[in-house]
Structure formats: structure tokens, C-alpha cells
Amino acid sequence: MQTSVTTQPQSPPSLNDEAINLRDLFYIFRRDRWMIISVIAACALTAGAVALLLPKEYEASVLVSPVASSAGGGQMSALSSLATQFGGLASLAGVSVSGDSKRSESVAVLQSEALTEQYIQANNLLPVLFRKKWDTVKEKWTTTDPTEIPTLWKANRLFNDRIRKVSTETKTGLVTMTIRWTDPHFAATWANGLVKATNEFLRERAIRDSETNIVYLNGQAAITDAVGVKQAIYTILQSEISKAMLARGSDEYALKVIDPAVAPEKPFFPKLPLWLAAGIALGMVFSAVIVIFRSGGLDNH
């Protein structure tokens, strides 16, 4: 007795059954080349159009060198020696002999909340920073909701999060502050302006502190008879007078500008070539997906 064996017809190989070899790929791309080119071109043009329509942002950077000390090297050396012997007196007078602390203080003030808010308020920048909420015709905010009205605190957060970036070079100690904004001239003006405001703030405070210290030291000199203490007082007093004189005569008291910020001619964002490249890459992916879905199977060609 013979048993008959029936064979099921085999379906032709498809993209889902086996890997596509180079010959198959060549055939597919030759067959759908115009569709592939069209998809890539469409994606590239779309990406380019979006890049052109997006608000342009510019970056302006100022390079500064924090000043270590307002007193001369010899005076600082003498003060350091005296501070060891008469540290209590120097501390009471509010005299600091640390050059590194002054450099760190300058960088901290440059990006401090107090200085930023003072600069924003002095230059009336709230309507500029929040221009979408400002009615230029009526010269008032478009909203009356207190929670939506821009404040100096909100402006300071905006500066810290999106507008200002401060970085310090470890080897040289040079500091770069970069301002990013939609107007290149504003970006350069704010970068230079914040450095100037920092110098003015620290210079005025140094003059005020030195004048207070001078009054205090003169008072201490008048009530003491000890020769050594008087000598220490007069040495520190001389240093305070020198610091006040240097502060009054120096516009770059805390931060010396090495390279001022200038208005950039090209935007930092968006960069058209990068957007076009991304559009082309995305178009290649899309076209490959479309080709795969359109090709239900490949026969022998």
C-alpha cells in the first residue's frame, strides 16, 4: 500500500522571510529612485524652511581677567606679615589680604542675583526680556494677573537659565562671559555692560569699605600708646589709603577686559547647514521605511 505525499506550494521569498542582498537593494533603489530623491529633498527643504523661520539667536562673549589685588605686591607682602602678628586688628578693620578670594569674589559678583537685577532695573530691560507680554503702544503689560506679570526675580532666572553663561579657564584663570539673545547688538551691549557694572559695584564698595577702615584705624591709633601696635595700625592704614586711591583711579578695578564683546554677524542658532544635513538624514530614513513597506516581496529579476 502506497502512501501519497502531498507537497505544499512554497511562497516566493519576501522581505520578511530573508535578508535583502545587494542585488535586491540595487533593484529597489533603481526602481524607486525618484521617490527616494523626492522624500529626501522634501525633508531637507522642510528642515531648511523651519531653520529660516525660527527666531535667530546670537552669542556675544567678553573675555576678562579678574584682578587679584588692588594693592601692590610689596604692600600685600607686608600686610600678610603683619596679619600674622596682628591678625585680630586686621580682622576688626575688615581688611582682607587674600588675592584669590578677591578674584573669586569678582567672578561671583559678575553672575550674582543682586548685580543682575540691578542692571536689569537700571536699563529697563523687563519689556525687552519679556517682549511678548509687553504692549509697546500702551506701554504696559498685556496681562493683569500678578502671577503672570514679569518681575526682576523672573528676569534673573531667565538670565541664569538661558541668556548668560560664565566659564573660567583653569590654567590661565581667564573668565569668559557669553550672552545669548535674539538681537546681536543687545547681546554685546549686555555682556560689556555687566562687566562694567561689576567693576563699578566692587570699586564703590572698596572705596566705602576703605573709608570706614580708615576712620576705624585712625581711632585705634589715637587711643593706643604701644609703639608696635601703632606701627601696625599705620602700615594697614597706608594700605587702606592706597586701596581707596587705586579704586578711585581705576575703571577696571576688579575685572580687566582682555577682549570686549562685539555684535556677531552670524546667528549661533539655528545653523542652516546643520538643519539641512539633519533633514537629508531624516529623509533617507523615511524613504528607506517607505521602500520597505512598499516592497511586499522580491521576485527573481
C-alpha positions as CSV (number, residue, x, y, z in Angstrom):
1,M,0.0,0.0,0.0
2,Q,1.5,3.2,-1.1
3,T,1.0,6.4,0.8
4,S,0.8,9.6,-1.3
5,V,2.7,12.6,0.0
6,T,1.4,16.0,-0.9
7,T,3.7,18.9,-1.0
8,Q,2.6,22.4,-0.2
9,P,3.5,25.0,-2.7
10,Q,6.2,27.4,-1.3
11,S,5.6,31.1,-1.4
12,P,8.2,33.2,-3.0
13,P,10.8,34.7,-0.8
14,S,9.9,38.1,0.6
15,L,11.5,40.9,2.6
16,N,10.0,39.4,5.8
17,D,11.5,35.9,5.0
18,E,15.0,36.6,4.2
19,A,17.6,39.3,4.2
20,I,17.9,41.5,1.2
21,N,21.1,41.1,-0.7
22,L,23.0,43.7,-2.6
23,R,21.3,42.8,-5.9
24,D,17.9,43.2,-4.4
25,L,18.9,46.6,-2.9
26,F,20.2,47.8,-6.2
27,Y,17.0,46.9,-7.9
28,I,14.8,48.5,-5.2
29,F,16.7,51.8,-5.2
30,R,16.8,51.9,-9.0
31,R,13.1,51.2,-9.2
32,D,12.1,53.8,-6.5
33,R,15.0,56.3,-7.0
34,W,12.7,59.2,-7.9
35,M,10.5,58.6,-4.8
36,I,13.6,58.4,-2.6
37,I,15.1,61.6,-4.1
38,S,11.7,63.4,-3.6
39,V,11.4,62.3,0.0
40,I,15.0,63.4,0.8
41,A,14.5,66.7,-1.0
42,A,11.2,67.4,0.8
43,C,12.7,66.7,4.2
44,A,15.7,68.8,3.5
45,L,13.6,71.7,2.3
46,T,11.3,71.4,5.2
47,A,14.2,71.5,7.7
48,G,15.7,74.5,5.9
49,A,12.4,76.3,6.0
50,V,12.0,75.7,9.7
51,A,15.5,76.9,10.3
52,L,14.8,80.1,8.4
53,L,11.5,80.7,10.2
54,L,12.9,80.1,13.7
55,P,13.9,83.1,15.8
56,K,17.6,83.7,15.4
57,E,19.8,83.8,18.5
58,Y,23.2,85.4,18.6
59,E,26.1,84.9,21.1
60,A,28.4,87.7,22.2
61,S,31.4,86.9,24.5
62,V,33.6,89.1,26.6
63,L,37.0,87.8,27.9
64,V,38.2,89.3,31.3
65,S,40.9,88.7,33.7
66,P,40.0,89.0,37.4
67,V,42.3,91.4,39.3
68,A,44.0,89.5,42.2
69,S,44.6,92.6,44.3
70,S,44.2,96.3,44.3
71,A,47.3,96.8,46.3
72,G,50.9,96.5,45.2
73,G,52.9,93.3,45.7
74,G,55.2,94.8,48.3
75,Q,52.3,96.2,50.3
76,M,50.4,92.9,50.2
77,S,53.6,91.1,51.4
78,A,53.9,93.5,54.3
79,L,50.2,93.2,55.1
80,S,50.5,89.4,55.1
81,S,53.4,89.6,57.6
82,L,51.5,92.0,59.8
83,A,48.3,90.0,59.6
84,T,50.2,87.1,61.2
85,Q,51.3,89.3,64.1
86,F,48.2,91.5,64.4
87,G,45.5,89.3,62.8
88,G,42.9,90.5,65.3
89,L,43.4,94.1,64.4
90,A,43.2,93.5,60.7
91,S,40.1,91.4,61.2
92,L,38.4,94.1,63.2
93,A,39.2,96.6,60.5
94,G,37.7,94.4,57.8
95,V,41.0,94.1,55.9
96,S,41.4,91.1,53.6
97,V,44.8,90.1,52.3
98,S,43.7,87.2,50.1
99,G,44.2,87.8,46.4
100,D,42.5,84.6,45.4
101,S,39.4,85.5,47.4
102,K,39.2,88.8,45.6
103,R,39.3,87.0,42.2
104,S,36.6,84.6,43.2
105,E,34.5,87.4,44.6
106,S,34.7,89.3,41.3
107,V,33.5,86.3,39.3
108,A,30.7,85.6,41.8
109,V,29.5,89.2,41.7
110,L,29.6,89.1,37.8
111,Q,26.8,86.5,37.9
112,S,25.2,87.4,41.2
113,E,21.5,87.9,41.6
114,A,21.9,91.4,43.1
115,L,24.0,92.7,40.3
116,T,21.8,91.2,37.6
117,E,18.6,92.6,39.0
118,Q,20.3,96.0,39.5
119,Y,21.5,96.0,35.8
120,I,18.1,94.9,34.5
121,Q,16.3,97.6,36.5
122,A,18.8,100.4,35.7
123,N,18.5,99.7,31.9
124,N,14.7,98.9,31.9
125,L,15.2,95.5,30.4
126,L,12.0,93.8,31.6
127,P,10.0,94.9,28.5
128,V,12.8,93.6,26.3
129,L,13.3,90.3,28.0
130,F,9.5,89.6,28.1
131,R,8.6,91.4,24.9
132,K,5.7,89.0,24.1
133,K,3.9,90.3,27.3
134,W,4.6,94.0,26.7
135,D,2.3,96.3,24.8
136,T,4.6,98.8,23.1
137,V,1.7,101.1,22.1
138,K,0.1,101.3,25.6
139,E,3.5,100.8,27.3
140,K,2.1,98.3,29.8
141,W,1.9,94.6,30.3
142,T,-0.7,92.8,28.3
143,T,-1.8,90.8,31.4
144,T,-3.2,92.0,34.7
145,D,-2.6,88.7,36.5
146,P,0.0,89.3,39.2
147,T,1.4,85.8,38.8
148,E,2.0,86.4,35.0
149,I,3.5,89.9,35.2
150,P,7.3,89.7,34.8
151,T,9.4,90.6,37.8
152,L,13.1,91.1,38.4
153,W,13.2,87.7,40.0
154,K,11.8,86.1,36.9
155,A,14.2,88.1,34.7
156,N,17.2,86.9,36.9
157,R,16.1,83.3,36.4
158,L,15.9,83.9,32.7
159,F,19.4,85.3,32.6
160,N,20.8,82.4,34.6
161,D,19.0,79.7,32.7
162,R,19.1,80.9,29.1
163,I,20.9,84.1,28.5
164,R,24.2,84.2,30.4
165,K,27.0,81.7,30.7
166,V,30.2,82.2,32.6
167,S,33.2,79.9,32.3
168,T,36.7,80.1,33.8
169,E,39.8,78.7,32.2
170,T,41.5,76.5,34.8
171,K,45.1,77.1,33.6
172,T,45.0,80.8,32.9
173,G,42.3,82.0,35.2
174,L,40.7,84.0,32.4
175,V,36.9,84.3,32.6
176,T,34.6,84.3,29.5
177,M,31.0,85.5,29.8
178,T,28.7,84.8,26.9
179,I,25.3,86.4,26.4
180,R,22.8,84.7,24.1
181,W,19.9,86.8,22.7
182,T,17.8,87.4,19.6
183,D,19.4,90.8,18.9
184,P,23.2,90.7,18.4
185,H,23.7,94.4,19.5
186,F,21.8,93.8,22.7
187,A,23.9,90.6,23.3
188,A,27.2,92.6,23.0
189,T,25.9,95.6,25.0
190,W,24.7,93.4,27.9
191,A,28.0,91.4,28.0
192,N,30.1,94.6,28.2
193,G,27.6,96.3,30.5
194,L,27.6,93.6,33.1
195,V,31.4,93.6,33.3
196,K,31.3,97.4,33.7
197,A,28.6,97.2,36.3
198,T,30.6,94.6,38.2
199,N,33.7,96.9,38.2
200,E,31.6,99.8,39.4
201,F,29.9,97.8,42.1
202,L,33.1,96.4,43.6
203,R,35.0,99.7,43.2
204,E,32.4,101.7,45.0
205,R,32.2,99.1,47.8
206,A,36.0,99.0,48.1
207,I,36.1,102.8,48.4
208,R,33.3,102.7,51.0
209,D,35.0,99.9,53.0
210,S,38.4,101.6,52.9
211,E,36.9,104.9,54.1
212,T,35.2,103.0,57.0
213,N,38.5,101.2,57.8
214,I,40.5,104.5,57.7
215,V,38.2,106.0,60.3
216,Y,38.4,103.0,62.5
217,L,42.2,102.7,62.3
218,N,42.7,106.4,63.0
219,G,40.5,106.0,66.1
220,Q,42.6,103.0,67.2
221,A,45.8,104.9,66.6
222,A,44.6,107.7,68.8
223,I,43.8,105.6,71.8
224,T,46.9,103.3,71.9
225,D,50.4,104.0,73.2
226,A,52.1,100.8,72.2
227,V,54.7,101.5,69.6
228,G,54.4,98.1,67.9
229,V,50.6,98.4,67.6
230,K,50.8,102.0,66.3
231,Q,53.3,100.8,63.6
232,A,50.9,98.0,62.6
233,I,48.0,100.4,62.5
234,Y,49.8,102.9,60.4
235,T,51.0,100.2,57.9
236,I,47.5,98.9,57.5
237,L,46.2,102.5,57.3
238,Q,48.7,103.2,54.5
239,S,47.4,100.2,52.6
240,E,43.8,101.2,53.0
241,I,44.6,104.7,51.7
242,S,46.4,103.2,48.7
243,K,43.4,100.8,48.0
244,A,41.0,103.7,48.1
245,M,43.2,105.8,45.7
246,L,43.6,102.8,43.3
247,A,39.9,102.1,43.4
248,R,39.0,105.8,42.6
249,G,41.5,105.9,39.7
250,S,40.7,102.5,38.0
251,D,37.7,101.8,35.8
252,E,38.7,98.2,35.6
253,Y,39.0,97.7,39.4
254,A,38.0,94.1,39.6
255,L,37.8,92.7,36.0
256,K,40.3,93.7,33.4
257,V,38.8,93.4,29.9
258,I,41.0,91.4,27.6
259,D,38.7,91.1,24.6
260,P,35.4,93.1,24.7
261,A,32.2,91.7,23.2
262,V,31.2,92.7,19.7
263,A,27.9,92.2,17.9
264,P,28.1,88.9,15.9
265,E,27.1,89.0,12.3
266,K,26.0,85.3,12.1
267,P,23.5,83.6,14.4
268,F,24.5,80.9,16.8
269,F,21.1,79.2,16.4
270,P,19.7,77.9,14.2
271,K,22.6,76.9,11.9
272,L,21.2,76.3,8.4
273,P,23.8,73.8,7.2
274,L,23.2,71.6,10.3
275,W,19.5,71.7,9.8
276,L,19.8,70.8,6.1
277,A,22.1,67.9,7.0
278,A,19.6,66.7,9.6
279,G,16.8,67.0,7.0
280,I,18.7,64.9,4.5
281,A,19.5,62.2,7.1
282,L,15.8,62.1,8.2
283,G,14.7,61.9,4.5
284,M,17.0,58.9,3.9
285,V,15.4,57.1,6.9
286,F,11.9,57.9,5.8
287,S,12.5,56.9,2.2
288,A,14.0,53.6,3.4
289,V,11.0,52.9,5.5
290,I,8.6,53.7,2.7
291,V,10.6,51.4,0.3
292,I,10.5,48.5,2.7
293,F,6.7,48.8,3.2
294,R,6.1,49.2,-0.5
295,S,8.1,46.1,-1.3
296,G,5.9,43.2,-0.3
297,G,8.3,40.7,-1.8
298,L,11.0,40.4,-4.3
299,D,10.8,38.0,-7.2
300,N,13.8,36.9,-9.2
301,H,14.7,39.7,-11.6
